[in-house]
Amino acid sequence: MQDLFLNIADYARAARAKLPQQVCDYYEGGALDEITLRENTAGWERLKLHYHVLAGVGDRDLTTTVLGEKISMPIAVAPTAFHKLACTEGEIAAAKAAKAAGTLFILSSLPKPPARKRSFSRSMRLGSAHANATCATASHCPRR
């Protein structure tokens, strides 16, 4: 029987059971003294979602747009680094999953493998284009 994941804690527990401790520490940690990590966690804990039983659950359309591109839901894969710590396909697998779900994959500035070995999906190109537009005047960003 497959595990049933009902919330983020279930996914974290499953990951801790499969990944080395150092990898879990990296994924669960934050920068410096982790103030932002604690504040983000506290913010999500303050948010209360209330469900409405028998409240007309007919057809729902979750599609939206990001930078003029239609995506299937208002959820995207954020730019996180070092996916290969958890999966041999790394960012490529995450981009394929985002594409299959019809949503946006935003490529981190610390991707593995190097850019020359990546195959970009539409989602990856959109994220990369936005990052390049943001970096257009920054001296630390690579030029293409």
MARMAR-819572 format. One record per atom (N, C-alpha, C, CB): x, y, z; residue number from 0; atom name; residue in one letter. Coordinates in steps of 0.05 Angstrom, whole numbers, plus 5000, padded with zeros to 4 digits. Glycine has a CB too. Example, Ala and Ser with C-alpha at 12.3 -4.5 7.8 and 13.67 -1.06 7.14 Angstrom:
residues 2
REC, X, Y, Z, seq, atom, type
REC, 5264, 4886, 5156, 0, N, A
REC, 5246, 4910, 5156, 0, CA, A
REC, 5264, 4934, 5156, 0, C, A
REC, 5226, 4911, 5181, 0, CB, A
REC, 5257, 4955, 5142, 1, N, S
REC, 5273, 4979, 5143, 1, CA, S
REC, 5258, 5001, 5157, 1, C, S
REC, 5282, 4988, 5114, 1, CB, S
END
This chain:
residues 144
REC, X, Y, Z, seq, atom, type
REC, 5017, 4976, 5000, 0, N, M
REC, 5000, 5000, 5000, 0, CA, M
REC, 5018, 5025, 5000, 0, C, M
REC, 4981, 5000, 5024, 0, CB, M
REC, 5011, 5044, 4983, 1, N, Q
REC, 5026, 5069, 4982, 1, CA, Q
REC, 5020, 5087, 5005, 1, C, Q
REC, 5021, 5083, 4955, 1, CB, Q
REC, 5040, 5103, 5013, 2, N, D
REC, 5036, 5122, 5034, 2, CA, D
REC, 5016, 5144, 5024, 2, C, D
REC, 5062, 5135, 5043, 2, CB, D
REC, 5000, 5154, 5042, 3, N, L
REC, 4981, 5175, 5036, 3, CA, L
REC, 4993, 5201, 5047, 3, C, L
REC, 4952, 5169, 5047, 3, CB, L
REC, 4999, 5220, 5030, 4, N, F
REC, 5010, 5246, 5039, 4, CA, F
REC, 4988, 5266, 5040, 4, C, F
REC, 5033, 5255, 5020, 4, CB, F
REC, 4982, 5276, 5064, 5, N, L
REC, 4960, 5295, 5068, 5, CA, L
REC, 4969, 5323, 5072, 5, C, L
REC, 4943, 5286, 5091, 5, CB, L
REC, 4995, 5327, 5080, 6, N, N
REC, 5005, 5353, 5085, 6, CA, N
REC, 5035, 5354, 5082, 6, C, N
REC, 4996, 5362, 5114, 6, CB, N
REC, 5046, 5378, 5085, 7, N, I
REC, 5075, 5382, 5082, 7, CA, I
REC, 5091, 5364, 5101, 7, C, I
REC, 5082, 5411, 5085, 7, CB, I
REC, 5082, 5362, 5126, 8, N, A
REC, 5096, 5346, 5146, 8, CA, A
REC, 5098, 5317, 5137, 8, C, A
REC, 5082, 5347, 5173, 8, CB, A
REC, 5078, 5306, 5123, 9, N, D
REC, 5079, 5279, 5113, 9, CA, D
REC, 5101, 5276, 5092, 9, C, D
REC, 5052, 5270, 5101, 9, CB, D
REC, 5104, 5295, 5074, 10, N, Y
REC, 5125, 5295, 5054, 10, CA, Y
REC, 5152, 5297, 5067, 10, C, Y
REC, 5120, 5317, 5033, 10, CB, Y
REC, 5155, 5315, 5086, 11, N, A
REC, 5181, 5318, 5100, 11, CA, A
REC, 5189, 5293, 5114, 11, C, A
REC, 5179, 5342, 5120, 11, CB, A
REC, 5170, 5280, 5127, 12, N, R
REC, 5176, 5255, 5141, 12, CA, R
REC, 5185, 5233, 5122, 12, C, R
REC, 5150, 5245, 5157, 12, CB, R
REC, 5172, 5231, 5099, 13, N, A
REC, 5180, 5211, 5079, 13, CA, A
REC, 5208, 5218, 5068, 13, C, A
REC, 5159, 5211, 5056, 13, CB, A
REC, 5214, 5243, 5063, 14, N, A
REC, 5240, 5251, 5053, 14, CA, A
REC, 5262, 5244, 5074, 14, C, A
REC, 5241, 5281, 5046, 14, CB, A
REC, 5256, 5250, 5099, 15, N, R
REC, 5276, 5244, 5120, 15, CA, R
REC, 5282, 5214, 5122, 15, C, R
REC, 5267, 5254, 5147, 15, CB, R
REC, 5262, 5198, 5115, 16, N, A
REC, 5266, 5169, 5116, 16, CA, A
REC, 5283, 5159, 5093, 16, C, A
REC, 5239, 5154, 5115, 16, CB, A
REC, 5285, 5174, 5071, 17, N, K
REC, 5300, 5165, 5047, 17, CA, K
REC, 5326, 5179, 5042, 17, C, K
REC, 5282, 5168, 5023, 17, CB, K
REC, 5329, 5204, 5051, 18, N, L
REC, 5352, 5220, 5045, 18, CA, L
REC, 5373, 5220, 5067, 18, C, L
REC, 5344, 5248, 5038, 18, CB, L
REC, 5399, 5223, 5060, 19, N, P
REC, 5419, 5226, 5081, 19, CA, P
REC, 5414, 5251, 5098, 19, C, P
REC, 5447, 5228, 5068, 19, CB, P
REC, 5423, 5250, 5123, 20, N, Q
REC, 5418, 5272, 5142, 20, CA, Q
REC, 5428, 5299, 5132, 20, C, Q
REC, 5432, 5266, 5169, 20, CB, Q
REC, 5452, 5300, 5119, 21, N, Q
REC, 5463, 5325, 5109, 21, CA, Q
REC, 5445, 5337, 5088, 21, C, Q
REC, 5491, 5321, 5098, 21, CB, Q
REC, 5433, 5320, 5071, 22, N, V
REC, 5415, 5330, 5050, 22, CA, V
REC, 5389, 5342, 5063, 22, C, V
REC, 5407, 5307, 5030, 22, CB, V
REC, 5378, 5327, 5082, 23, N, C
REC, 5354, 5338, 5096, 23, CA, C
REC, 5361, 5364, 5110, 23, C, C
REC, 5344, 5317, 5117, 23, CB, C
REC, 5384, 5366, 5123, 24, N, D
REC, 5392, 5391, 5136, 24, CA, D
REC, 5393, 5414, 5116, 24, C, D
REC, 5419, 5387, 5150, 24, CB, D
REC, 5404, 5409, 5092, 25, N, Y
REC, 5405, 5430, 5071, 25, CA, Y
REC, 5377, 5439, 5063, 25, C, Y
REC, 5421, 5420, 5047, 25, CB, Y
REC, 5360, 5419, 5056, 26, N, Y
REC, 5333, 5426, 5047, 26, CA, Y
REC, 5316, 5439, 5068, 26, C, Y
REC, 5319, 5401, 5037, 26, CB, Y
REC, 5319, 5431, 5093, 27, N, E
REC, 5302, 5442, 5115, 27, CA, E
REC, 5313, 5467, 5127, 27, C, E
REC, 5299, 5421, 5136, 27, CB, E
REC, 5338, 5474, 5120, 28, N, G
REC, 5351, 5497, 5133, 28, CA, G
REC, 5346, 5523, 5119, 28, C, G
REC, 5380, 5493, 5134, 28, CB, G
REC, 5355, 5544, 5131, 29, N, G
REC, 5353, 5571, 5120, 29, CA, G
REC, 5380, 5585, 5120, 29, C, G
REC, 5332, 5587, 5135, 29, CB, G
REC, 5381, 5609, 5110, 30, N, A
REC, 5406, 5624, 5109, 30, CA, A
REC, 5412, 5636, 5136, 30, C, A
REC, 5405, 5646, 5087, 30, CB, A
REC, 5438, 5639, 5141, 31, N, L
REC, 5448, 5652, 5165, 31, CA, L
REC, 5434, 5643, 5191, 31, C, L
REC, 5445, 5683, 5163, 31, CB, L
REC, 5421, 5661, 5205, 32, N, D
REC, 5408, 5653, 5231, 32, CA, D
REC, 5379, 5643, 5227, 32, C, D
REC, 5409, 5677, 5250, 32, CB, D
REC, 5370, 5639, 5203, 33, N, E
REC, 5344, 5628, 5196, 33, CA, E
REC, 5320, 5644, 5206, 33, C, E
REC, 5343, 5600, 5208, 33, CB, E
REC, 5323, 5670, 5209, 34, N, I
REC, 5301, 5687, 5217, 34, CA, I
REC, 5278, 5686, 5197, 34, C, I
REC, 5310, 5716, 5221, 34, CB, I
REC, 5285, 5689, 5171, 35, N, T
REC, 5265, 5688, 5150, 35, CA, T
REC, 5251, 5661, 5149, 35, C, T
REC, 5278, 5694, 5122, 35, CB, T
REC, 5265, 5640, 5153, 36, N, L
REC, 5253, 5613, 5153, 36, CA, L
REC, 5233, 5611, 5176, 36, C, L
REC, 5275, 5591, 5157, 36, CB, L
REC, 5240, 5621, 5199, 37, N, R
REC, 5221, 5620, 5222, 37, CA, R
REC, 5196, 5638, 5217, 37, C, R
REC, 5234, 5629, 5248, 37, CB, R
REC, 5201, 5662, 5206, 38, N, E
REC, 5179, 5680, 5200, 38, CA, E
REC, 5160, 5669, 5179, 38, C, E
REC, 5190, 5707, 5191, 38, CB, E
REC, 5171, 5656, 5158, 39, N, N
REC, 5154, 5644, 5138, 39, CA, N
REC, 5138, 5621, 5149, 39, C, N
REC, 5172, 5633, 5114, 39, CB, N
REC, 5150, 5604, 5166, 40, N, T
REC, 5135, 5583, 5178, 40, CA, T
REC, 5113, 5594, 5196, 40, C, T
REC, 5154, 5565, 5195, 40, CB, T
REC, 5119, 5614, 5212, 41, N, A
REC, 5099, 5626, 5229, 41, CA, A
REC, 5076, 5638, 5213, 41, C, A
REC, 5111, 5647, 5247, 41, CB, A
REC, 5083, 5651, 5191, 42, N, G
REC, 5062, 5663, 5173, 42, CA, G
REC, 5043, 5642, 5163, 42, C, G
REC, 5075, 5678, 5150, 42, CB, G
REC, 5054, 5619, 5153, 43, N, W
REC, 5036, 5598, 5143, 43, CA, W
REC, 5020, 5586, 5166, 43, C, W
REC, 5053, 5576, 5130, 43, CB, W
REC, 5030, 5585, 5190, 44, N, E
REC, 5015, 5574, 5212, 44, CA, E
REC, 4992, 5593, 5220, 44, C, E
REC, 5033, 5570, 5236, 44, CB, E
REC, 4995, 5619, 5215, 45, N, R
REC, 4974, 5638, 5221, 45, CA, R
REC, 4951, 5637, 5201, 45, C, R
REC, 4985, 5666, 5223, 45, CB, R
REC, 4958, 5628, 5177, 46, N, L
REC, 4938, 5626, 5156, 46, CA, L
REC, 4919, 5603, 5161, 46, C, L
REC, 4952, 5623, 5128, 46, CB, L
REC, 4894, 5609, 5162, 47, N, K
REC, 4873, 5588, 5166, 47, CA, K
REC, 4857, 5585, 5141, 47, C, K
REC, 4855, 5596, 5191, 47, CB, K
REC, 4855, 5560, 5132, 48, N, L
REC, 4839, 5553, 5109, 48, CA, L
REC, 4814, 5539, 5119, 48, C, L
REC, 4854, 5536, 5088, 48, CB, L
REC, 4791, 5549, 5112, 49, N, H
REC, 4766, 5537, 5121, 49, CA, H
REC, 4752, 5525, 5097, 49, C, H
REC, 4748, 5558, 5135, 49, CB, H
REC, 4745, 5500, 5100, 50, N, Y
REC, 4731, 5487, 5078, 50, CA, Y
REC, 4700, 5490, 5082, 50, C, Y
REC, 4738, 5457, 5077, 50, CB, Y
REC, 4686, 5489, 5060, 51, N, H
REC, 4657, 5491, 5060, 51, CA, H
REC, 4645, 5466, 5049, 51, C, H
REC, 4648, 5516, 5044, 51, CB, H
REC, 4633, 5451, 5067, 52, N, V
REC, 4621, 5425, 5059, 52, CA, V
REC, 4595, 5431, 5043, 52, C, V
REC, 4615, 5407, 5084, 52, CB, V
REC, 4592, 5416, 5021, 53, N, L
REC, 4568, 5418, 5004, 53, CA, L
REC, 4563, 5447, 4995, 53, C, L
REC, 4543, 5408, 5019, 53, CB, L
REC, 4585, 5460, 4986, 54, N, A
REC, 4583, 5488, 4979, 54, CA, A
REC, 4585, 5492, 4949, 54, C, A
REC, 4604, 5504, 4993, 54, CB, A
REC, 4574, 5474, 4933, 55, N, G
REC, 4575, 5478, 4904, 55, CA, G
REC, 4603, 5474, 4893, 55, C, G
REC, 4564, 5505, 4896, 55, CB, G
REC, 4610, 5450, 4889, 56, N, V
REC, 4638, 5444, 4879, 56, CA, V
REC, 4638, 5436, 4850, 56, C, V
REC, 4651, 5423, 4897, 56, CB, V
REC, 4623, 5449, 4834, 57, N, G
REC, 4622, 5444, 4805, 57, CA, G
REC, 4648, 5448, 4792, 57, C, G
REC, 4600, 5461, 4792, 57, CB, G
REC, 4648, 5453, 4767, 58, N, D
REC, 4673, 5457, 4752, 58, CA, D
REC, 4688, 5481, 4762, 58, C, D
REC, 4667, 5460, 4722, 58, CB, D
REC, 4714, 5477, 4766, 59, N, R
REC, 4731, 5499, 4775, 59, CA, R
REC, 4753, 5503, 4755, 59, C, R
REC, 4744, 5493, 4803, 59, CB, R
REC, 4761, 5527, 4750, 60, N, D
REC, 4782, 5534, 4731, 60, CA, D
REC, 4804, 5548, 4747, 60, C, D
REC, 4772, 5552, 4708, 60, CB, D
REC, 4827, 5534, 4751, 61, N, L
REC, 4849, 5545, 4766, 61, CA, L
REC, 4870, 5559, 4748, 61, C, L
REC, 4862, 5523, 4782, 61, CB, L
REC, 4865, 5559, 4722, 62, N, T
REC, 4885, 5571, 4704, 62, CA, T
REC, 4889, 5600, 4710, 62, C, T
REC, 4877, 5567, 4675, 62, CB, T
REC, 4914, 5609, 4705, 63, N, T
REC, 4921, 5637, 4708, 63, CA, T
REC, 4944, 5643, 4689, 63, C, T
REC, 4929, 5644, 4738, 63, CB, T
REC, 4954, 5667, 4690, 64, N, T
REC, 4977, 5674, 4672, 64, CA, T
REC, 5000, 5685, 4689, 64, C, T
REC, 4969, 5694, 4651, 64, CB, T
REC, 5024, 5681, 4679, 65, N, V
REC, 5048, 5692, 4691, 65, CA, V
REC, 5064, 5703, 4668, 65, C, V
REC, 5065, 5670, 4707, 65, CB, V
REC, 5069, 5729, 4669, 66, N, L
REC, 5084, 5743, 4647, 66, CA, L
REC, 5071, 5737, 4620, 66, C, L
REC, 5113, 5735, 4647, 66, CB, L
REC, 5044, 5736, 4619, 67, N, G
REC, 5030, 5731, 4595, 67, CA, G
REC, 5027, 5702, 4586, 67, C, G
REC, 5043, 5747, 4573, 67, CB, G
REC, 5040, 5684, 4600, 68, N, E
REC, 5038, 5655, 4594, 68, CA, E
REC, 5017, 5642, 4611, 68, C, E
REC, 5066, 5642, 4597, 68, CB, E
REC, 5000, 5626, 4598, 69, N, K
REC, 4979, 5612, 4613, 69, CA, K
REC, 4991, 5588, 4627, 69, C, K
REC, 4956, 5603, 4594, 69, CB, K
REC, 4984, 5585, 4653, 70, N, I
REC, 4992, 5561, 4668, 70, CA, I
REC, 4967, 5549, 4681, 70, C, I
REC, 5013, 5568, 4690, 70, CB, I
REC, 4969, 5523, 4688, 71, N, S
REC, 4945, 5508, 4695, 71, CA, S
REC, 4935, 5514, 4723, 71, C, S
REC, 4951, 5479, 4694, 71, CB, S
REC, 4951, 5526, 4740, 72, N, M
REC, 4943, 5532, 4768, 72, CA, M
REC, 4961, 5554, 4779, 72, C, M
REC, 4946, 5506, 4785, 72, CB, M
REC, 4952, 5567, 4800, 73, N, P
REC, 4968, 5589, 4812, 73, CA, P
REC, 4990, 5578, 4830, 73, C, P
REC, 4950, 5608, 4827, 73, CB, P
REC, 5003, 5557, 4821, 74, N, I
REC, 5025, 5545, 4835, 74, CA, I
REC, 5048, 5540, 4816, 74, C, I
REC, 5017, 5518, 4849, 74, CB, I
REC, 5072, 5547, 4824, 75, N, A
REC, 5095, 5544, 4807, 75, CA, A
REC, 5118, 5531, 4823, 75, C, A
REC, 5105, 5571, 4794, 75, CB, A
REC, 5138, 5520, 4809, 76, N, V
REC, 5161, 5509, 4823, 76, CA, V
REC, 5181, 5532, 4827, 76, C, V
REC, 5173, 5485, 4807, 76, CB, V
REC, 5186, 5538, 4852, 77, N, A
REC, 5204, 5561, 4858, 77, CA, A
REC, 5233, 5554, 4852, 77, C, A
REC, 5201, 5568, 4888, 77, CB, A
REC, 5249, 5575, 4849, 78, N, P
REC, 5278, 5570, 4842, 78, CA, P
REC, 5293, 5560, 4867, 78, C, P
REC, 5291, 5596, 4832, 78, CB, P
REC, 5296, 5534, 4868, 79, N, T
REC, 5312, 5522, 4889, 79, CA, T
REC, 5336, 5508, 4876, 79, C, T
REC, 5295, 5502, 4906, 79, CB, T
REC, 5357, 5504, 4891, 80, N, A
REC, 5381, 5493, 4879, 80, CA, A
REC, 5386, 5465, 4889, 80, C, A
REC, 5405, 5511, 4886, 80, CB, A
REC, 5404, 5452, 4875, 81, N, F
REC, 5415, 5426, 4882, 81, CA, F
REC, 5394, 5403, 4884, 81, C, F
REC, 5429, 5428, 4909, 81, CB, F
REC, 5377, 5402, 4865, 82, N, H
REC, 5357, 5380, 4863, 82, CA, H
REC, 5370, 5353, 4862, 82, C, H
REC, 5338, 5384, 4839, 82, CB, H
REC, 5394, 5352, 4851, 83, N, K
REC, 5408, 5327, 4848, 83, CA, K
REC, 5416, 5314, 4875, 83, C, K
REC, 5433, 5330, 4831, 83, CB, K
REC, 5414, 5329, 4896, 84, N, L
REC, 5418, 5317, 4923, 84, CA, L
REC, 5397, 5296, 4929, 84, C, L
REC, 5419, 5339, 4944, 84, CB, L
REC, 5373, 5300, 4917, 85, N, A
REC, 5351, 5282, 4923, 85, CA, A
REC, 5344, 5263, 4899, 85, C, A
REC, 5327, 5298, 4930, 85, CB, A
REC, 5352, 5271, 4875, 86, N, C
REC, 5343, 5256, 4851, 86, CA, C
REC, 5365, 5258, 4830, 86, C, C
REC, 5316, 5267, 4840, 86, CB, C
REC, 5372, 5236, 4818, 87, N, T
REC, 5394, 5236, 4798, 87, CA, T
REC, 5388, 5254, 4774, 87, C, T
REC, 5399, 5208, 4789, 87, CB, T
REC, 5363, 5258, 4767, 88, N, E
REC, 5356, 5275, 4744, 88, CA, E
REC, 5355, 5305, 4752, 88, C, E
REC, 5329, 5267, 4733, 88, CB, E
REC, 5355, 5311, 4778, 89, N, G
REC, 5356, 5338, 4788, 89, CA, G
REC, 5336, 5357, 4776, 89, C, G
REC, 5383, 5349, 4782, 89, CB, G
REC, 5345, 5381, 4768, 90, N, E
REC, 5327, 5402, 4758, 90, CA, E
REC, 5312, 5393, 4733, 90, C, E
REC, 5343, 5427, 4752, 90, CB, E
REC, 5324, 5375, 4717, 91, N, I
REC, 5311, 5366, 4693, 91, CA, I
REC, 5285, 5352, 4700, 91, C, I
REC, 5330, 5347, 4676, 91, CB, I
REC, 5286, 5335, 4720, 92, N, A
REC, 5262, 5320, 4729, 92, CA, A
REC, 5241, 5340, 4740, 92, C, A
REC, 5269, 5300, 4751, 92, CB, A
REC, 5249, 5360, 4755, 93, N, A
REC, 5231, 5380, 4765, 93, CA, A
REC, 5218, 5396, 4743, 93, C, A
REC, 5245, 5399, 4785, 93, CB, A
REC, 5234, 5403, 4723, 94, N, A
REC, 5223, 5418, 4700, 94, CA, A
REC, 5203, 5401, 4684, 94, C, A
REC, 5245, 5427, 4681, 94, CB, A
REC, 5209, 5375, 4681, 95, N, K
REC, 5191, 5357, 4666, 95, CA, K
REC, 5165, 5354, 4682, 95, C, K
REC, 5204, 5330, 4662, 95, CB, K
REC, 5167, 5352, 4708, 96, N, A
REC, 5142, 5350, 4725, 96, CA, A
REC, 5125, 5375, 4723, 96, C, A
REC, 5150, 5344, 4754, 96, CB, A
REC, 5138, 5398, 4724, 97, N, A
REC, 5124, 5423, 4721, 97, CA, A
REC, 5110, 5425, 4694, 97, C, A
REC, 5142, 5447, 4725, 97, CB, A
REC, 5125, 5417, 4673, 98, N, K
REC, 5113, 5418, 4646, 98, CA, K
REC, 5089, 5399, 4645, 98, C, K
REC, 5134, 5410, 4625, 98, CB, K
REC, 5092, 5375, 4656, 99, N, A
REC, 5069, 5355, 4656, 99, CA, A
REC, 5045, 5366, 4671, 99, C, A
REC, 5078, 5329, 4668, 99, CB, A
REC, 5050, 5382, 4692, 100, N, A
REC, 5028, 5394, 4707, 100, CA, A
REC, 5018, 5419, 4694, 100, C, A
REC, 5037, 5399, 4736, 100, CB, A
REC, 5031, 5429, 4673, 101, N, G
REC, 5022, 5453, 4659, 101, CA, G
REC, 5028, 5478, 4675, 101, C, G
REC, 4993, 5451, 4654, 101, CB, G
REC, 5049, 5478, 4691, 102, N, T
REC, 5056, 5501, 4707, 102, CA, T
REC, 5084, 5510, 4702, 102, C, T
REC, 5051, 5497, 4737, 102, CB, T
REC, 5093, 5530, 4717, 103, N, L
REC, 5118, 5543, 4712, 103, CA, L
REC, 5140, 5531, 4729, 103, C, L
REC, 5116, 5573, 4719, 103, CB, L
REC, 5163, 5526, 4718, 104, N, F
REC, 5188, 5519, 4732, 104, CA, F
REC, 5207, 5542, 4730, 104, C, F
REC, 5200, 5492, 4720, 104, CB, F
REC, 5216, 5552, 4752, 105, N, I
REC, 5235, 5574, 4752, 105, CA, I
REC, 5262, 5563, 4759, 105, C, I
REC, 5226, 5597, 4773, 105, CB, I
REC, 5281, 5566, 4741, 106, N, L
REC, 5308, 5555, 4745, 106, CA, L
REC, 5325, 5572, 4764, 106, C, L
REC, 5322, 5553, 4718, 106, CB, L
REC, 5337, 5558, 4783, 107, N, S
REC, 5354, 5572, 4802, 107, CA, S
REC, 5380, 5582, 4789, 107, C, S
REC, 5362, 5552, 4825, 107, CB, S
REC, 5392, 5601, 4802, 108, N, S
REC, 5418, 5611, 4792, 108, CA, S
REC, 5441, 5592, 4798, 108, C, S
REC, 5424, 5639, 4803, 108, CB, S
REC, 5434, 5571, 4814, 109, N, L
REC, 5454, 5550, 4821, 109, CA, L
REC, 5446, 5523, 4810, 109, C, L
REC, 5459, 5549, 4851, 109, CB, L
REC, 5441, 5520, 4784, 110, N, P
REC, 5430, 5495, 4774, 110, CA, P
REC, 5452, 5474, 4771, 110, C, P
REC, 5416, 5499, 4747, 110, CB, P
REC, 5445, 5449, 4772, 111, N, K
REC, 5461, 5427, 4765, 111, CA, K
REC, 5445, 5410, 4746, 111, C, K
REC, 5471, 5410, 4790, 111, CB, K
REC, 5453, 5402, 4723, 112, N, P
REC, 5479, 5405, 4710, 112, CA, P
REC, 5483, 5434, 4700, 112, C, P
REC, 5483, 5385, 4688, 112, CB, P
REC, 5508, 5440, 4690, 113, N, P
REC, 5513, 5466, 4679, 113, CA, P
REC, 5494, 5473, 4655, 113, C, P
REC, 5542, 5468, 4669, 113, CB, P
REC, 5491, 5498, 4650, 114, N, A
REC, 5472, 5508, 4630, 114, CA, A
REC, 5476, 5494, 4603, 114, C, A
REC, 5474, 5538, 4626, 114, CB, A
REC, 5500, 5489, 4595, 115, N, R
REC, 5505, 5479, 4568, 115, CA, R
REC, 5494, 5450, 4565, 115, C, R
REC, 5535, 5479, 4562, 115, CB, R
REC, 5488, 5436, 4587, 116, N, K
REC, 5478, 5409, 4586, 116, CA, K
REC, 5448, 5407, 4590, 116, C, K
REC, 5493, 5391, 4606, 116, CB, K
REC, 5435, 5430, 4595, 117, N, R
REC, 5406, 5430, 4601, 117, CA, R
REC, 5390, 5429, 4575, 117, C, R
REC, 5399, 5453, 4617, 117, CB, R
REC, 5367, 5416, 4577, 118, N, S
REC, 5347, 5418, 4555, 118, CA, S
REC, 5324, 5433, 4567, 118, C, S
REC, 5339, 5390, 4544, 118, CB, S
REC, 5317, 5456, 4555, 119, N, F
REC, 5297, 5474, 4567, 119, CA, F
REC, 5269, 5467, 4557, 119, C, F
REC, 5304, 5502, 4561, 119, CB, F
REC, 5251, 5465, 4576, 120, N, S
REC, 5222, 5463, 4569, 120, CA, S
REC, 5212, 5491, 4567, 120, C, S
REC, 5206, 5446, 4590, 120, CB, S
REC, 5187, 5494, 4557, 121, N, R
REC, 5175, 5521, 4555, 121, CA, R
REC, 5175, 5534, 4583, 121, C, R
REC, 5146, 5519, 4544, 121, CB, R
REC, 5169, 5519, 4604, 122, N, S
REC, 5169, 5530, 4631, 122, CA, S
REC, 5197, 5540, 4639, 122, C, S
REC, 5159, 5509, 4651, 122, CB, S
REC, 5217, 5525, 4632, 123, N, M
REC, 5244, 5534, 4639, 123, CA, M
REC, 5252, 5559, 4624, 123, C, M
REC, 5264, 5511, 4634, 123, CB, M
REC, 5245, 5560, 4599, 124, N, R
REC, 5252, 5584, 4583, 124, CA, R
REC, 5238, 5609, 4594, 124, C, R
REC, 5244, 5580, 4553, 124, CB, R
REC, 5213, 5607, 4603, 125, N, L
REC, 5199, 5629, 4614, 125, CA, L
REC, 5213, 5639, 4639, 125, C, L
REC, 5170, 5622, 4620, 125, CB, L
REC, 5219, 5621, 4657, 126, N, G
REC, 5233, 5628, 4682, 126, CA, G
REC, 5260, 5640, 4677, 126, C, G
REC, 5236, 5604, 4700, 126, CB, G
REC, 5275, 5628, 4658, 127, N, S
REC, 5301, 5638, 4651, 127, CA, S
REC, 5300, 5666, 4638, 127, C, S
REC, 5315, 5619, 4632, 127, CB, S
REC, 5280, 5670, 4621, 128, N, A
REC, 5276, 5696, 4608, 128, CA, A
REC, 5271, 5717, 4629, 128, C, A
REC, 5254, 5695, 4587, 128, CB, A
REC, 5254, 5711, 4649, 129, N, H
REC, 5247, 5730, 4670, 129, CA, H
REC, 5272, 5736, 4686, 129, C, H
REC, 5225, 5720, 4688, 129, CB, H
REC, 5287, 5716, 4693, 130, N, A
REC, 5312, 5720, 4708, 130, CA, A
REC, 5332, 5737, 4693, 130, C, A
REC, 5325, 5693, 4716, 130, CB, A
REC, 5334, 5732, 4667, 131, N, N
REC, 5353, 5748, 4650, 131, CA, N
REC, 5344, 5777, 4648, 131, C, N
REC, 5355, 5736, 4623, 131, CB, N
REC, 5318, 5781, 4646, 132, N, A
REC, 5307, 5809, 4645, 132, CA, A
REC, 5313, 5823, 4672, 132, C, A
REC, 5277, 5809, 4639, 132, CB, A
REC, 5310, 5808, 4694, 133, N, T
REC, 5315, 5820, 4721, 133, CA, T
REC, 5345, 5827, 4724, 133, C, T
REC, 5306, 5801, 4743, 133, CB, T
REC, 5362, 5810, 4712, 134, N, C
REC, 5391, 5813, 4715, 134, CA, C
REC, 5403, 5831, 4694, 134, C, C
REC, 5404, 5786, 4713, 134, CB, C
REC, 5387, 5842, 4676, 135, N, A
REC, 5398, 5857, 4653, 135, CA, A
REC, 5418, 5878, 4661, 135, C, A
REC, 5375, 5870, 4638, 135, CB, A
REC, 5415, 5891, 4683, 136, N, T
REC, 5433, 5912, 4691, 136, CA, T
REC, 5452, 5904, 4714, 136, C, T
REC, 5418, 5937, 4699, 136, CB, T
REC, 5449, 5880, 4724, 137, N, A
REC, 5466, 5871, 4746, 137, CA, A
REC, 5493, 5861, 4736, 137, C, A
REC, 5451, 5849, 4763, 137, CB, A
REC, 5514, 5871, 4748, 138, N, S
REC, 5541, 5863, 4738, 138, CA, S
REC, 5548, 5835, 4745, 138, C, S
REC, 5562, 5882, 4750, 138, CB, S
REC, 5535, 5822, 4765, 139, N, H
REC, 5542, 5795, 4773, 139, CA, H
REC, 5528, 5774, 4757, 139, C, H
REC, 5535, 5791, 4802, 139, CB, H
REC, 5509, 5781, 4739, 140, N, C
REC, 5494, 5761, 4724, 140, CA, C
REC, 5509, 5754, 4698, 140, C, C
REC, 5466, 5772, 4717, 140, CB, C
REC, 5508, 5729, 4691, 141, N, P
REC, 5522, 5721, 4666, 141, CA, P
REC, 5508, 5732, 4642, 141, C, P
REC, 5523, 5690, 4664, 141, CB, P
REC, 5523, 5739, 4621, 142, N, R
REC, 5512, 5749, 4596, 142, CA, R
REC, 5510, 5726, 4576, 142, C, R
REC, 5529, 5771, 4584, 142, CB, R
REC, 5489, 5726, 4560, 143, N, R
REC, 5485, 5705, 4539, 143, CA, R
REC, 5490, 5716, 4512, 143, C, R
REC, 5457, 5693, 4541, 143, CB, R
END
